[in-house]
Amino acid sequence: MLSGPGVAARANGSRPLTVKTLTIHSASGSALVSHCENTKTLDGAAIRSRLHPQQLTCVRPPACTADRSMAQSMCLCSTVRDLATTGVDERRAMLLASDLNKHLAAIHTILAKSKPLNRNVHWQLIPSNQRTRKIFSVQSLDATGLDRLRDSLGDNTDAFWSRDDSSALAEVRRRFACAAVFLRSVLDPDKWVSPAVARLVQGSKLSELRFAGKKYLKIARRLGGIGSLFWLPTEVPSSTYERYLNMDDDEAFAHLASLGTSLPSHDDLAQRLIFGQVNDPSLRLSYHNLFVEYGDILPISDHLTLLTAGFGGVNVPCMLFESVRGTKGRWTDEGEAQSTTATEFGLPSRLVESLSGSQADAAQCPDIETSNLEDGTPCWSINSKSQEELAAALSPQTQEALASTALRLICFATPPCYEGKSVWSRQLNSCIWSLLQKAMSQHQCIPMSLRRQVIEALLFFSERGLMETRYPAIERARALLHKSLPYYYQASVTLFESNILRVNGDLGKSDAVIQDFLGREHQPSNRCENALLGRLHVSLLENKIARYDKDVALHMYNWKGIQPLSTFEIEVTRRLQGVAAKFFSTIGDFQTARASMEQHLTLNTTIPIRPNTRYLITCKLSEVHCELGEFDEAVQLIQPEMETIPEARWTERPFRRFALALSEARLGLGQLDKADQTLSLLAKVEPPELDDINAQTLHMRRLINTARMTHEKLDFTEAIEKWELLLKEFNELTIFQSRHKWIQAIFYLSIAHARLQLGDQQAAREAWDLAVGILRSETVEYVLPTLATRWLKKIVDDVHQAQQWPFRVMLPGGKPDVTWPSHS
């Protein structure tokens, strides 16, 4: 019998159908029977006269209109006959449920009032919720006995099974006994009953107890926790809960839940009672194997230990466990940021509760040892003895399920893409990447329920991971792609692969990846997808700028957001504006670049700019101010931004870029001591890893500014040492060297200038000739602020004025060469 409020129609032993309202009309259109309320005053004769067969026909109710739902606007009798003869369309059938329930309730009332009619109708109507009506008769709970029981037990849970206070306690004890029988049957088919429970279930059929136990656990979950087994009303017979209460009866469960809202949680006591019956070493399987399906009954310490084991048991960062206390961001189809809780993400609610509680600490787990990564990040590991015991205790199915849970938790803890720079340290990033790889390796095939989440985690490492992990991450993500996956995943994999190829200097392949994707007729269908199309457009522009293509300006604004712009589209528009500013800077048009970035900062002020986006814009703007000789404006722009960055984040790229720009502004103002202080601070906070072009560029900028500062102080001997050190460093940083070969000429020019100041003209000319040779084939770029525009000009002007040595520089963007002496 289907559950839910209403009545059921039965004929010749057929299965009942739960339905609600129907209105029957006469040929004239007047309603003969509508709702129960309209039939209460009808006696048998009146009913028979109004239901005369010759008068009955089905017509559309006058109240129905064409724009109502199918169930309301269509004649109900015709719809029912149509479904019965042509086959049940579940969607159409469900639309009828409310009306059919009311209609059968009305017929039930009529038949109850008219015995002659009842005798002539060959159908019997039985309310499907008749067995559960007792639940609704309970209007309140008395928690006094429950509190007294809890206080009397304390930590002695064994007393619960032996004492015999009242029939109410006996009823509660039966629930827990049934739950224990079921859980023990999961662990050992031959030992369903523990000694403590045996006395309570004498004479009972074990299969019925097992079924009841499974049902009670389901009921407890629907009511929010296993502790609800204590306060389920004892006025309601146990048979109602065990046999007749349907798990889909929302009305009954809503009523039960309302009764327990004012009661304190008893989950801890309930968990200890049941756990005591399954923590039995004589069982075939260890109780740990209940973690996946019935983790409700395991202590928090076991949750932490088992989940740590799911990660591999060694060096698991605590932040993974703590992440469930927050939310994970994602982009909606409308291009807006949305937060998702850990339970909405698919993590078990009991596990989330355990990790969110104050007891989620390694101090509560004797099997766990604490340690730290190199950067101080706390980690958990399982001691070797417990590792061996768990390996023997866990079934292969449990181990796989734990690995799946660990994988899902990594995916939840991983920051979303397109959200700016992650605050993860290098060590933490590397550690979690290793855990992700290990968790994925535990699955021969990633389940479809996890595939999208795993791809999103891989996309994060493709975007924000360490350089050595980005390409492996994007390859794994592409391997998991399927044609049926949404545009978001297809476009994101394409975008990050293109970005990685550009960073590695392969601009042709970077273009080809995007063009291949766009050629497959992938069309965006919402704002989020349109924003991603914009990101692909920006990536193509980046490639064009890197190649100094002549048609950059022509293609710059080929993408536009959909008005009014979504948050995601605003971010892409800001990025596009930043790329436009970068383009103008690369061709030496710094006035236009400055105007573009100032416009960038004022773009859609109703939505605040993300901190990292603002840092990027203001830092680039300050660098342009330096290029234009507006050093005071640069300092005024930089200092307030640097003050907003906490010391803990000084090692990150935004702070170091601001500090470099500040040092360049100080050099321009002639404030050499202040520049020295800034550069000394930078040397302390610069990370040792130089594994990508960005890290190498910032490193070289610091060394160049340091050498310039020494040079400006007229300490030419030390300056030569620093320029020669730069030559050595340049040759070791292969990525930087391959991208900016012309910079080596700056080092030789600076050495030549310093040699002349020391009176060594021959050595100076040798260095000068080396620079001239490099610049015969290399174009000077505006990559490092003021290096090509101010420092090079200053050095060459001084040398040419003193020695009249000729010199030529090729400029980017199709500009004519600059020569000394001038040929204009």
N, C-alpha and C positions, 0 to 999 in steps of 0.2 A: 504494500500500500504506500503510495507516495505521501510525503510529509507536507506539513504546512497547514495553515488555517483553512477552513472551508469544509466541504463535504465531499463524499465520494459516491459515484453511481455504480451500482453492481447489478448485472443481469446474467442469469444462467452461469454463475461462477466466474464471470469475466473479471479481469483485473480492474480495480477502482481507478477512476480518473479524477484528480483534484482540479476543480475549476471554480469560477466565481459567477459573474452576473450575466443575465439574459433578459431581454424585454420581448414579450410576445405581443403582436398587434393583430387586431381584427382587420377585415378587408377595408374597413373605412379608415383605418389608420389609428384608431384610438387604442391606447395601451390596455391590454387585458391583465397581464401580470408583469410587474417590473421588479422591484426589490422586495425584500422581506417586509419592509415597513408597510408596503401597500397591500399586503395580503393578510395582515393580522385581523382585520375586521370581516373577512369573507367567511361565510359558513359554507357547508358542503353544497347546498343547493345553488347558492350564488355562483360558486366556482364552476359547477357543472353547466349552468346556463351560460356562463361567460366563456366557457371553453368548448362550446358546441362545435363538433367537427366541421359542420358546413360553414361555420363563420370564420374558421381559422385560415389565415394565409400569412406568409412572411413578407413583410415590406420593410423598407428602410425606415428607421425611426425618424420622425420629423426633426428631432434635435440634431441629427447628424449633418455635418457639412462636408463638402468635398475635400477640404484641407486637413481633416482629422486623420488619425492613423487608420490603417486598414481594418483593424479589429473594431473600431468605433464606427467607421463610415460604411462598412459593408454589412449586409444583412447577415446576422450571426448564424441563423439556421442554414442559409445557403453555404456559408463558409464551412460549417461543421460537416454538412453532407459532402461538400467538395473534398475536404480533407479525408473523409472516411472512404471515398470511392477512388480518389486519384493518388492516395498515398500521403503520409504525414510530412508536411514541410515544417521542420522544427521551428523555424523563425516565425512563420505564420501562426503555428499552434501556440507558441509562447505569448503572442500578442493577445490571444483569447483568454488567457488564464484568469485575469481579474474579473472579466465579465462572466465567465462560466462559473466561477466560484460563487459569485453573488446570485446567479440564476439558480444554481442547484440548491443553494441555501434557501431561496424563496420556494422552490418546489418541495424541499424537505419540510418547510413550515406548512405548506398547503396540505401535503399528505398526512401530516401529523394531526391536522384539524379536521380532515374529512376521511372518516373510516370507509364510507362507500367508495370514494375515489381511490383510496389506498388499495382496496380489494381488487379493483379493476385495472390497476397499473401493475404491470409485471416486472417492475424494477424495484429494488430495495436500495435506499439511500442511507449510507452509514458515514457519519463524520470521520474523516481520517485522523483528526486530532483528539478523538474522544478519550483515548488512553492517556493523553498528556494534559488533560484539562486540570488535573489535580495540581499541576505546577503553578497554574495561575491563581489558585485559591490561596497560596502562601503570599502574604503581603509584607511580611517583615521577618527578621531573624533575631533570635535571642543569643547573643554571643557570650553570655555569662558562663555557660557550661564549657564552651570552647576555651575561653581564657583560663578557666580553672583547670582544665585538662592540661593545657600547655604549661602552666606554672607548676603543676604537680609532677609532670614528667621531667622537666629540666633537661639534663643530658642523658637520662636513663631511658632510652627509647625501648629497651626490652620490656619495661613495665607496661607499655601500651598494649602488648600482645597478651599479657597474662591477667591484667586486672579486669574486673567485671562490674562496673559501676552502674550502668543503666542500659536499657534497650537502645537508646540513642547512640551510646558509645559502641554497642555491638554492631549497629548499622554502619557506623563510620569505619569500624575495624574491618568489616566485610569488604568495603570498597578497597582499602589498602591491601587486604589479603588477596583479592582478585588481581589487583595490579601486580603484586609480587609473584603470583602464580604465572601470569602471562609473561613477565620479563624473564623469570627463571626458565620458562619453556623455550624462550628464544636462545638462551645460552646452553641449555642441555635438555634434550627431548625426554630424558629419563628421570629428571629430578625437578619436577615442577613445584613441589611443595617443600618448604623449609621446615625444620623442626618447630619453630615458633608458630608457624601458621597451621601446622597439621591439626592441632586440637580444634581450631576454629572452623575447619572445612570438612570435618568428619561427616560422612554420609552425603556429601555433595558430589555432583558429577563434575570431574575436573575439566572436561572440555567446555562446560558451561561457565565455570569460573574463569577459565582462560579467555573465553570470548568476552565475558563481562569486564575482565581486567583491561583488555584492549579498549573496550568502549569507554571505561572510566578515564583512561589516559587521554583519549580524544576529547572527552567532555572537558577535562581539566584544561587542555590547551585552548579550547574555544573560550573558556572563562578566564583566561589570562595567566594561569599558573597551576602547578600541581597542588598547591595549598588549598584550592577550591574544593578538593575532595573532603576537607574537613567540614565546610559550611553548607554543602549541598543540603537543602531542606530534608530532614528526616521524616517530615510528615508525608512526603511523596514516597510511595513504595519503591523498593529497589528494582522491581521488575519494570517500572516505568523508565528508569534511567538505562537499565541494561538491555531492554528489548524494544520499547516503544518510542522512546525519544529519538527522533530522526536528527542526524547531524546537520541537516539542511533546514531545520526548523528555526529560522531566524527569530521568530516572535518569541518562542519559548526560551531560547538562549538569551535574548535581550532582557527578558523578565528576570531570569536567574542572575544575570550579570548585575542588574539594578539592585538586587537584594544584597550582593556582596560588596558594593562600592564603598560602604562606610567601614568595612572590616579591615583590620591590619593584615598584612601579608603573612601567610603561614607556609610559604613555599619552602623555607629552610627546614622547618620541622618535618614537613611531609617528605622532603627529599631524604632526610636522614632516616626516616622510618622505612622507606622502601629500599634505600641503599643498603641498609643493614641486612636485608634479606637476599640481596643478589651479590654481596661481597663475600662470596663463598668459594674458597680455593678448590673445593671438590667438584665444582661445575666444569663441564667440558671446555667451555669458553670463558675467558676472563670477562668480568663486568665491563672492562674498558671497551669491549666491542659494542656496548649499547650507546656509545657516544654519538654515533651518526643519527640514529632514529630516535633514541630516547635519552638524549643528553640531559633532560630535565632532572633526572634522578642522580646524576653524578655530582660530586663536590666540585667547587670552583677550582680547587688545586688540581684535580684531574683534568678539567677543561684546559687549564694552562699547560699542563705537562703534555697532554695529547696533541694539542695544537702545535706546541713547540716541536714535537716529534714529527708532525706533518710537514714542517719546514725543513726537516733533516736533522734537527736536534742540536745544531752547532751554530753559535753566533747569529742568533735571530734578533734583530733590533727590536727593542721594546716599543718603538713608535708604531710598529705594525699592529701590535695588540691595542695600543691606545687610540689608533685611528678610528675605531668604531664609535668612539665618543663624539666624533664630529660627523660631518656629512661630506659627500663627494659631489663635486660640481659636474655638470654636463650641459651641453648646448641643446636646446629644444629645436624643433623644426622651425619655430618662429625666430630663431637666432637670439634667444635670450638665455641667460644663465639660470640653471635650475639645480637645486640641491636634492640629493638623494640620501636617505638614511641607510645604515648598514643592513637593516632588515629588508628594506625595499630593494636593496641591491642583491638580496638572495642569501645573505648569511643567516644561519639559524638564530632565532630570537633568544633562545636560552644562552647560546654562546655570546651573543651581543650583550645580554644582561650580565653575564659573568665577567666579561672583559671591561664592562662599564662601571662595575661596582668598586667600592673602596678596597675590597679584599683581593682585587686582581693584582697581586704583588708576589714577586718571587719569594718573599719571606714566608708566604703561606704554602710554598711548594718545596718539600724536602728533596725532591728529585731534581730541582733546577739550581744551576749555579750562575752567577752573574759575572760579566766581564765588560770590557769597553773596546770599541774600535779605536783606531789611532787618533781620531778627532774627539774622543771622549763620549761618543754615542753609546749608551748602555745597551747591552745585549744579554740574552738568556741562552743557556745551553743545558742540555740534560746530562747528568753525570754518567760516566761510562757504565756503571753497574745497572742503573735504571734503563739505559739504552738497550742493554742486552735483554733485560727482563721484558721490556715492552716489545722488542722484536719477536720474542717467543710467544707473547700473550696475544698479539693482534693478528686477526685473520687477514688474508690478502685483500678481502673486500673492504675491511675497515681501514687498512693502510691506504688503499686507493681512495677511499672516501675522505680520509684525513688530508691526503695530498690535494684533492679537489677543493676542500675547504681552505687549505693554506693558499692555493692558487687564487681562489676568489678573494681572499683577504688581501693578498698582494695587489690584485687589480683594484680593490676598493681604496687601498692606501695610496696608490699611485696618483699623483696630481693629474688633473685633466689637461688635455692639449689646448693650445691657443690661449692659455691663461697667463702667459708671461714666464719669467724665470722661476725655476723651482728653488726652494730654500734648502734643498738637500745638499749636504756636503759631498765632496768627491768620494770619500770613504763610504758614506751611506749609500750613495748612488751605486757604487760598484758592488756593495754587499747585497743590495736588494736585486740588482740585475742578476747576480749569481743565484740567488734564491728563486727568482722567476724562471731562470733556465732549468734549475733542478726540478722545480714543481712541474714544469711543462714536460720534462723528460719522463716523469712518472706516468704519463698518459700516452698510450700508443696513438690515440686520436683524441684531440680536444673535443669534449662533448659540445653539441650545438648550443646547449644552455649557457655554456661558458665562452663560446668562441668570440662573440662581440666584445665581451669584457677583456679577454686576453689580448685581442687586437688593439684595443684602446690603451692597455698597459704598454704594449710593444711600441705603439705610436709615441707615447711619452718618451721612451728611451731613444726613439729615433729622432725626436725633436730636442730633448734636453739631457740625454744621457751623455756619458763620456764619449769622446770621439771614437775610441776603439770599439765601443759597443753600438754605435749608431747604425752602421751598415748591417751587422748581424741582426739587429732588432728589426730593421725594415725588411730584410730578407725573410725573417720568420713571419712577420705580419703579412707580407705578400703571399707566402705559402698558405696562410690560413684564409685568404680571401676566396670568396665564392661569388659567382655571377649574381646570385640572388641577394647578396648583401647590399644594403642601401648605398646611395651615392656618397654619403658622408665618409664611409670607410674606404671606398674606392679612391675618392679624391684625396683623402688624407695620406694614404700610402703613396700615391703618385707625388704629392707635394713634398713630403719629407725625403723621398728618394731623390727627387730633383734637387732639393737643397743640399743633400749630402754630396751629390755628384758635383755641384758647383763649388762647394768648399774644397773638394779634392782637385779642383781645377779642370774637370771634364765638362766644359760648358756645352759641347755638342750633345753628349748623352743626356745632360740635364734638360736641354730643350726637347730632345727626342722623346723622353719619358712623358712629358706633359702633352706634346703634340699627338702622341699615340693614344693617350687617354681621351683627349678632346675629339679625336677622330672616330671614336667608337659610338658616337651619337649619345653620349651621356649628357642629358639635359637636366639642369637643376629645376626642382619643382617647388622649392620653398626658400625662405629667406636664409636659412642656415646654409643650404646648398649654394645659393647665390653668393654668399660670403666666401665659401670655399673656392668658387670659381674666381672670385676676386683675388684670393691668395695665390692661385695658380697663375693668374695674370701678373701679379707682382713678381713671382719667381721668374717668369719669362723676361720681365723688365730688368731684373737684377742681372740676368745673363747678358742682355743687350748692353747694359751699362759697363759690365766687366769687359766686353769686347769693343767698347767704344763704337757701337753701331751708330750709323748716321740717322736712323729713323726712330730713335728713342722717343723724341718729343711727339712724333706723329702717332705713336701707339700708346702714349702715356695714359690717356684717360678713356681707353676703349672699354673699360669696365665701369659700371655704375651700380650703386645700391638701389634697392627698391624703397621708394618713399612711402611713409616715413621710415627712416633707417632703423633697423634693429640694432641692438647692442653689438652683436658680432659684426654687422656691416659697418658700424661706426669705427670699430677697431681696424677693420680692413682699410677703410677710407683713410684713417690716420696713418696706417702703414704705407699706403699708396702716396700720401702727401710726403711722408718721410723719404720714400724712394725718389720722388721728384726733386726734393732738396738735395739728396745725394747725387743725382744726375747733374744738377747745376754746379755742385761743388767739384765734381770730377772734371768738368770742362773749364773750371776757373771762374765761373759766373757767380761769385759769392754774394753779390747784392741780391740777385734773384733767389739764391738759396736761403738767404736770411729772411726775405719776405715770405717765402714758402713755409718756413718753419714757424714764423710768427703767426701766420694764418693757421697752421697746424695746431698750435696751442689754443687757439680760440674756437676750434671746430666743435660745434654742438656742445656748448658749455653746460647743457642740462644734464649730461651724463659725464660724471667725473672721469678724468683720464687715470688709468691705472698707474700706480707708482712707477713701475718699471718702464712703462711707455713714456711717462713724463720725464723720467731720468734720461732716457735715450734722446728725446727731443731737445731738452734743455742743454744737455752735454754737447750735442752736435751744434746747437745754436751758439754756444759759448766758443766752440772751436772756430766757427765761421767769424765770430767777432774778432778772434785773434788773427785770422787770415786778413781781415780788413783793417787791422791795427787798432781795433776798439777794445783795448785791453781792460780798461776800467769797467766797461759794460760786461765783459766776460767775468770778471771777479764778482761783480754785483749779482750776476746770475748764478754763479757756481756756489758761492758760500752758503746761501740759505738751503740749497738742496743737500749739500754735504752734511749740514747739521741735522737733517732729518734721518740720516742713515745711522743706525746704532753700531757701536763698535764691533759687535759680534758679526756684522756683515761687511766689515771693511775689506775682507779678502775677496769679496765678490766683485764682479766686473763693473757694475755701475759706480761704486765708490772709487775704484782705481781709475776709471776713465775721467771722472770729475777731477781727481787729484792731478792727473797728467795735464788736463786742460788748464788747471790752476797754475801748475808749474810753468806752462808755456806763457800764460798771461803775466806771471811774475817776471819771467825772462824778458818779455816784451817791455815791461815797465822798468827794467833795470834793477828790480828788487831781488838781487842774487841770493842774499841770505835767506829770505823767505822761500825762494825757489828751492834752496838747498834743504830747508826743513821739510818741505813737502816731498821732495824726492827721497829723503832719508826715511820718512814714514812709509812711502810706497815700497821701498826695498824690504821693509820689515813685514808688510802684509801681503806681498806678492807670493802666490803659491808656487811650489817648486815645479809643478807639472806644466810642460809646454807642448801639449800634444795636439793642438789645433791652431789654425791660422790666427784666430782671435787672440789666444793666449800669447802666441809668439809676437804678434804685432804690438800688444801692450808692453811686453817685456822689452822689445827693441826701442819703443818710444821712451821708456824710462832711461835706458842706457844712453840713448842719443841726447836726451835733455840733460842728463848728468854731464856728458862730455861737453855739450854746448855751454853749460854753466861754468865748468872749469876753464873753457876757452875764453868766455867772457870775462872771467876774473884775471885774464892775462897770464895764467899759469900754464905756459905753452908746453913745457916739458911733460907735466902730468896730463895735459890735454892730449898730446900725441899718444901717450900710453893708453888712454881711454879710447881714442879713435882706433888704434891698432887692436885693442881688445874687442872692439865692435866688429872689426873685419873678421876676426877669428870666430866670434859668436855667429856672425852672419853666415859663414860657411858651414856651421854646424846645424843651423836651423833650416833644414832643407825645404820645408813647406814655404816659409817666408822668403827664402832665397829664390825659389822658382817663380814666385808671384811678383817680386819687387826687385829685380836685378839692378835697376837703375840706382837704388839707394847706396850700393857699394861705391858708386862714383862720388857721392856726398862725403863719404869717409875719406877718400883719397884727396878730395879738394880741401877738406878741413886740415888734413895732415900737411898738405902743401902750404896752406896759409900759415900754420904754426911753424913749419920749418923756415919759412921766409922770415918770420918774426925773430927766430933764433939765429938768423944769418946763414943758414945752410941752403944756399940757392940750388945746388945740384940735386940734393935729395928732394927739395921742393918741386923742381921741374919733373923729376921722375914720377912723383906722385900725381902731379898735374897731368902728365901725358897718359897715365893709366886711367884717370877719370875721363879724359877726352876720348880715349879709345872705347870705353864702355858706352858713352853717350852717343857714339856714332850710330849705334844700332838700337839703343834703348830710349824709350820716350819717358820723360819725367812725368810723374803722376802727383796728384794732390791727395795723397793717401794719408800722410802724417802731417798734421796741422803745422803750418809755418815753415816746414822743412824746405819745400821747393819754392815757396813764394818769398820768404824773408831770409832764411839762413843762407841758402844757395846764392841769392842775389848779393847779400852782404859780403860773402867770402870772395865771390868772383869779382865784384866791383873793386875790392881792396887789392887783390892780386893783379888784376888788369891795370889798375892805376899805377901800381908800383913797377910792373914788369912788361906791360903791354902784350902779354901772352894771349893769343886768340882763343876764343871759346864759342861753342854753339850748343844750344839746348833745343831739342824737339819737344813741343808741347802737345797735350792731348786735345781732343775735340776739334781737330782740323785747323787749329790756330797756326799762324806762321811761326817759324823758328825764331828764337831769340839769339842774337850773336853779339859777341864783344870782339872788336869794336862794332858799333852799330852801323848797319848798311842803309839805314833809312835816309 
